[in-house]
């Protein structure tokens, strides 16, 4: 398949290749040169859990939180 480079340096990836490779609008591609060839690779999306991991704070130790969840008073007598 052939395509042309625009004056702005833009290239349209043929639809058949986009469909076969699962390239969707808004997806990020990484370009690099290898042996005189231009290579485009999809950038792996971050796992949604990894994006939010560690943003919340409990203000208690894990042991105190588990005691509270189990209905046992913590070290200072609070529930």
Secondary structure, 3 states (H helix, E strand, C coil): CCCCECCCCCECCCHHHHHHHCCCCCCCEEEEEECCEEEEEECCCCCHHHHHCCCCCCCCCHHHHHHHHCCCCCCCCCC
